[in-house]
Amino acid sequence: MIHHYGYNEPWGKTSMIRPESIADVMGGATILGRRIRSIDDLEKTVSYGLPKRALRLTVERVYPAAGDARRIMFRIVPEATFKRRTRLSAPESERTERLARVIAAAEHAWNDREDAREWLTKPHPELGKRTPLESAMTELGARRVEDLLDRLFYGIPA
């Protein structure tokens, strides 16, 4: 899977997606309040609770239209809760990081932000005709998306 950070997953592949790339999708040091240099930095930042702006920037990276972005954001955090808080809870932050990881992996695989955005928002037959971004709303779905991206990157039919 593309998201691996140098350790083996059940599929046995190793990562090429750096924690810095994932952090960049969420707004980088300016939004996260610290520079992410390692998986440990990323894990600590996510477990503390991300600023809610990290979620907005992650979603807007793929959905520039406000309505589409809000629909996805409020699947991660209910609208009323989002408006009340300045930080996301740890579980909401984990879901945000998962989306950012999938986005970073797609941008890496396609080597083009616009091509990645198009791929992430187009229904895919191997995902039950759901879009990769919709599939990435769950951990298992995100793993399926990352597996598709691995196959795409390595030239294996997907």
C-alpha positions as CSV (number, residue, x, y, z in Angstrom):
1,M,0.0,0.0,0.0
2,I,1.3,3.4,-0.8
3,H,0.6,4.8,2.7
4,H,3.1,2.6,4.4
5,Y,5.8,4.4,6.4
6,G,8.6,1.9,6.0
7,Y,7.1,-1.0,7.8
8,N,5.4,-4.0,6.3
9,E,1.6,-4.3,6.0
10,P,-0.2,-7.5,5.2
11,W,0.4,-6.9,1.5
12,G,4.1,-6.6,2.0
13,K,4.7,-3.4,0.1
14,T,6.6,-0.4,1.4
15,S,5.8,3.2,1.3
16,M,6.8,6.1,-0.9
17,I,4.3,8.5,0.7
18,R,6.2,10.6,3.2
19,P,4.4,12.0,6.3
20,E,5.4,15.5,5.1
21,S,3.2,14.9,2.0
22,I,0.2,13.9,4.1
23,A,0.8,17.0,6.3
24,D,1.0,19.2,3.2
25,V,-2.5,18.1,2.2
26,M,-3.8,19.2,5.6
27,G,-2.1,22.6,5.3
28,G,1.4,22.0,6.5
29,A,3.2,23.6,9.4
30,T,1.1,26.8,9.1
31,I,-2.1,25.0,9.9
32,L,-0.8,22.1,12.0
33,G,1.3,24.3,14.2
34,R,4.5,22.2,13.7
35,R,6.6,20.8,10.9
36,I,5.9,17.1,10.3
37,R,9.2,15.3,9.7
38,S,8.3,11.7,10.7
39,I,5.5,9.3,11.2
40,D,5.9,9.9,15.0
41,D,5.4,13.7,14.5
42,L,2.3,13.0,12.4
43,E,0.9,10.5,14.9
44,K,1.4,12.9,17.8
45,T,-0.2,15.8,15.9
46,V,-3.2,13.7,14.9
47,S,-3.7,12.2,18.4
48,Y,-3.7,15.7,19.9
49,G,-6.5,16.8,17.7
50,L,-6.1,18.7,14.4
51,P,-7.3,22.2,13.9
52,K,-10.6,22.1,12.1
53,R,-9.0,24.1,9.2
54,A,-6.9,21.0,8.4
55,L,-10.2,19.1,7.5
56,R,-11.4,22.0,5.4
57,L,-8.1,22.2,3.5
58,T,-8.0,18.5,3.0
59,V,-11.5,18.3,1.5
60,E,-11.1,21.5,-0.6
61,R,-7.9,20.0,-2.1
62,V,-10.3,17.6,-4.0
63,Y,-13.6,19.5,-3.9
64,P,-13.1,23.2,-4.7
65,A,-16.8,23.8,-4.9
66,A,-18.1,24.8,-1.4
67,G,-21.2,22.6,-1.5
68,D,-19.3,19.4,-2.3
69,A,-16.6,20.2,0.2
70,R,-19.1,20.8,3.0
71,R,-20.9,17.5,2.2
72,I,-17.7,15.6,2.8
73,M,-16.6,17.6,5.8
74,F,-19.8,17.1,7.6
75,R,-19.5,13.3,7.1
76,I,-16.4,13.6,9.2
77,V,-17.7,16.0,11.8
78,P,-21.4,17.0,12.1
79,E,-22.0,20.6,11.0
80,A,-23.1,21.9,14.4
81,T,-20.1,20.3,16.1
82,F,-17.7,21.7,13.5
83,K,-19.0,25.2,14.0
84,R,-18.6,25.0,17.8
85,R,-15.1,23.7,18.0
86,T,-11.6,24.9,17.1
87,R,-10.0,21.5,17.1
88,L,-11.2,18.1,15.9
89,S,-11.4,15.1,18.3
90,A,-8.8,12.4,18.0
91,P,-11.2,10.1,16.0
92,E,-12.2,13.0,13.7
93,S,-8.5,13.8,13.2
94,E,-7.7,10.2,12.3
95,R,-10.4,10.3,9.7
96,T,-9.0,13.6,8.3
97,E,-5.5,12.1,8.2
98,R,-6.8,9.1,6.4
99,L,-8.4,11.3,3.7
100,A,-5.2,13.3,3.4
101,R,-3.1,10.1,3.2
102,V,-5.3,8.9,0.3
103,I,-5.1,12.2,-1.5
104,A,-1.3,12.4,-1.1
105,A,-1.1,8.8,-2.4
106,A,-3.3,9.7,-5.4
107,E,-1.2,12.8,-6.2
108,H,1.9,10.7,-6.0
109,A,0.6,7.9,-8.2
110,W,-0.8,10.4,-10.8
111,N,2.1,12.9,-10.4
112,D,-0.5,15.6,-11.1
113,R,-2.9,17.2,-8.6
114,E,-5.7,17.7,-11.2
115,D,-5.5,14.1,-12.5
116,A,-5.5,12.8,-8.9
117,R,-8.6,14.9,-8.1
118,E,-10.4,13.6,-11.2
119,W,-9.5,10.0,-10.3
120,L,-10.6,10.4,-6.6
121,T,-14.0,11.8,-7.6
122,K,-14.9,9.4,-10.4
123,P,-16.8,6.1,-9.6
124,H,-14.6,3.1,-9.9
125,P,-15.8,-0.4,-10.8
126,E,-13.5,-2.1,-8.3
127,L,-15.0,0.0,-5.5
128,G,-18.6,-1.0,-6.1
129,K,-19.0,2.1,-8.4
130,R,-18.2,4.4,-5.5
131,T,-15.6,7.1,-5.8
132,P,-12.2,6.5,-4.3
133,L,-12.8,9.4,-1.9
134,E,-16.2,8.0,-0.8
135,S,-14.5,4.6,-0.2
136,A,-11.8,6.2,1.8
137,M,-14.3,7.3,4.5
138,T,-13.6,4.0,6.2
139,E,-10.2,2.4,7.0
140,L,-10.9,-0.7,5.0
141,G,-12.2,1.4,2.0
142,A,-9.0,3.5,2.2
143,R,-6.9,0.4,2.1
144,R,-8.7,-0.7,-1.0
145,V,-8.1,2.7,-2.6
146,E,-4.5,2.6,-1.7
147,D,-4.2,-0.9,-3.2
148,L,-5.7,0.4,-6.4
149,L,-3.2,3.2,-6.4
150,D,-0.3,0.8,-5.8
151,R,-1.4,-1.3,-8.8
152,L,-1.8,1.9,-10.9
153,F,1.6,3.1,-9.9
154,Y,3.4,-0.2,-10.5
155,G,1.5,-0.8,-13.8
156,I,-0.6,-3.7,-12.6
157,P,-4.1,-3.6,-14.1
158,A,-6.6,-1.9,-11.7
